[in-house]
Structure formats: structure tokens, C-alpha cells
Amino acid sequence: MAEWKQIPGALVRIAAGSRTNVWGVNAAGNIYRYTNNDASPWVRIPGALTDVGAGADGTVWGVNSAGNIYRYTGDQDSDHWKQISGALVRIAVGSRTNVWGVNAAGNIYRYTNNDADPWEQVPGALTDVGAGADGTVWGVNSAGNIYRYTGDQD
């Protein structure tokens, strides 16, 4: 039987890119990063988000209640977050180059790796999406159907 260890804190969304890149958002929109110390597990990060995505390479993106999209810049800038144009309600991060999102209408978007023209719409409709470090992408739609992205393959 699988075992779970409870970690102190209260979150409504969580993303784990790796053992050391775990992020969460609480009901008030506060953002937390795991400290890698279960005795004092969370450090608050400035900002407010409703969803967060974390990649295995340390990449972190988030969306807020207005649908604004942000990429975590850490200590590179005093705001900690760089706004990227577009509007999403869910975001998933496998790596720096594998970032996906879904907007309020269910449209699916893939990050182009170009902040000047950041999003390419992908055919289909989803309510949530998950992205892996190896390029894998899965999604679910409003009916609960599950899909794996195959790109140009079938």
C-alpha cells in the first residue's frame, strides 16, 4: 500500500517538477516554495497566483485570478515574476521549453519559447493540462475525457 507523509501547511494547488522544485498556492492566492526541510517546509514568495507549474529544470510559471501569466525570475528581478502576454486559467511546466496552458474557454496553448509572441494555439479543448520534462503532454476535458498529445504522430 502506498504511503503518504503529511507536510505542514495548507494549499489548494501544487506542482512538483522534481524533489527540490515543489511549489504551491493557498486559497488566498499566496505562493509558496518548498524549502526541502519538512520541519519548516514552506517559504512565501511575493505575488498572488491561482495555479502554478514547476519543471524538473527549476522553471516555474503561474497564472493569477485575472488570467495573467507569469514566469518566475527569482533573484533576477525585484518583482520575482515576469508577466508574459496572454490569458490562461491553468498552466503546466515540464521544462523551460515545455510549457502548456488552457484558457477559460478551454483553448489549448503551447509556449513558443519567444516572449514577444509567446503562445501557439493547439487544436482541441481541455480544462486542465499536464506537461513532463521529456516533452510528454496530457490533458482532460470538461467531460472528464483523457488525452495524450501526439503532435504530428497519431
PyMOL commands that set and color helices and strands:
alter all, ss='L'
color gray80, all
select helices_A, chain A and resi 74-76
alter helices_A, ss='H'
color red, helices_A
select strands_A, chain A and resi 13-18+21-25+31-34+42-45+51-54+60-63+69-72+81-84+90-95+98-102+108-111+119-122+128-131+137-140+146-148
alter strands_A, ss='S'
color yellow, strands_A
deselect
rebuild
show_as cartoon
